[in-house]
Amino acid sequence: MLFRLAAIGEACGWTMLTSGILIGRYILPGNTIPVMIAGQFHGILFLAYAVASVGLYPTLRWSRRQAFVALLASIPPYGSLLFEMWAWHRFHRSEFRRYAYCVALSSLRDR
């Protein structure tokens, strides 16, 4: 849940940065304040995502390679969301397999 929150926050940071660039370019030409403010928020959210990727990978049962891919996913805009969706589906698929295995074992034991 914490990693998902960090990934969504990082994507929101990309949205704020893009909006700040557009505001600074088209609505307030020559004004760099929207870009500076949005850039600082994006930077903080990016660092939070990076810390979550590196700090939570053992808890999420990822390999170091998957943690590295999570870090790489933060570079393109909204890449963190794509990685988070992949990781969520992968986790729930493995949980379903564990559940199905337990159900199969319990049905065999009942006989």
Number of C-alpha atoms within 10 A of each C-alpha: 7 11 21 18 14 23 30 18 21 28 24 18 23 23 16 20 22 17 15 20 21 15 18 18 15 10 11 13 10 10 14 14 14 19 20 15 14 19 19 15 19 22 16 14 21 24 15 17 26 22 15 20 24 15 13 15 19 12 7 14 11 16 11 12 10 16 21 15 14 26 20 14 18 23 11 10 16 18 18 27 20 16 19 19 14 11 18 14 11 12 15 11 12 11 12 12 12 12 12 12 12 12 12 11 11 11 10 9 8 6 5
